[in-house]
Structure formats: structure tokens, C-alpha cells
Amino acid sequence: MSKLILGILASGNGSNCRAIHKAITDGLCKAQIGVIISNHAEAGVLQFARENGIPAFHIASEQFSEISEFHAAIKNCLSQHQVHLVVLAGYMKKIGKPILDIYPNRIINIHPALLPAFGGKGMYGHHVHQAVLEYGAKITGVTVHFVDPEYDHGKIILQKAVEVMEDDNVESLSARVLKAEHETYYKAINLFANEYAENTF
Ligand code: GRF
């Protein structure tokens, strides 16, 4: 039976991408990775893709004179690999409207806090955990949500809470949240994979 095909967009090391791949190989996630795209040529996630025989491409807006050409390149790459669901995994670029338009409710992101708290422009990476600690929040967590034109704004799909410890610093908190991300993202993807299997996707 054919599986839900993922197109993963990532900018960095791609630990979430690796966790999704592991969940798939462990039989916990009923999808397959069709393609990985990064805006950084040297991104660890591209290296990982090549080592694992996954089609991998460096596509960045700087390579094109017009933004429309960049959007067309991303769209072509996703459609050539027959992607059903676009998965942002540490992708540090905003998704343009032309891409949102062809994947309505089919682009998801993971954020390292419980949205709508600690989200929005500038809230990424250690900035999120720093803000959580400065605010004195006792609970933070992970949110998987649909992507819409606003940062960290689309409807929530899945959340997992993570306790903030008295002696946490940015490093310890981000490591605990990242672990929760790895345990959560593939479960959100499974919701789509189940719909796909039931022909309701
Ligand atoms: C994660 O914390 C994710 O929530 C955020 O970017 C980070 C990416 O980490 N969107 P990695 O590249 O998957 O390790």
C-alpha cells in the first residue's frame, strides 16, 4: 500500500528530521520521506539525507533573481517527488503564499513552546527558552501546528507539555524540549498518514 509522502524543509542539523526518519524505520511512523530541501548548502540535514539515500536539494532564494522563481523551484521539487505533506523541521524561512496556496492545510511546523505563548517573529531557538525562563513559566512544551502566513499562528494539531525545573538554564531546557519534539512530531504526522490510509486525506 502506498504511504503518505513527506517533503521535509530544514535549515540546520535536522534532529527532528532524523527523529522522523528513525520513527519510520522503527515502524512507528506510517509515512515515507520523499525529499529533503534546505536553504543551506552545508546543512547537516542534507548530509544526513544523502547518507540515507533520500533525495536532497539545496534551494535558496539567493539562487534566483525573482522570488517567484524560488517559489516555483520549491513547488516543482515537491511535486516531482509527489509530496503529500510538507513538514517544516527547523526551517528558518517564511513559507511564501504561492506554496501555501498549493498545499492548503498540508504544511506543518513544530515550535519549541506551547503556542500561542512564546511564539511569533524572533521567537526561535534559544530565544524561546530564554523567554520562558525569564517569564518564570513552570510549564513549556512543544506545539505542532498548521502553517499559515503568520509566524507560529496556524491551528494547533498536537501539543506536549514539558516541565520547567527550578535549576534549568537555556541549554538544559532546550535539550528537554527537543527530546519532546522528537517524541511528538512523528505522532502528528501519523494523524495525516492515518487519514491518507483511509482515503480521507
Ligand atoms: C527545533 O527546536 C524546532 O522546534 C524549531 O527549530 C528547531 C530545529 O531543530 N522549529 P533541528 O534542526 O530539528 O535539530
Residues whose N, C-alpha, C, O or C-beta is under 5 A from the ligand:
A	BS01	GRF	G12 N13 G14 S15 N16 C17 A89 G90 I110 H111 P112
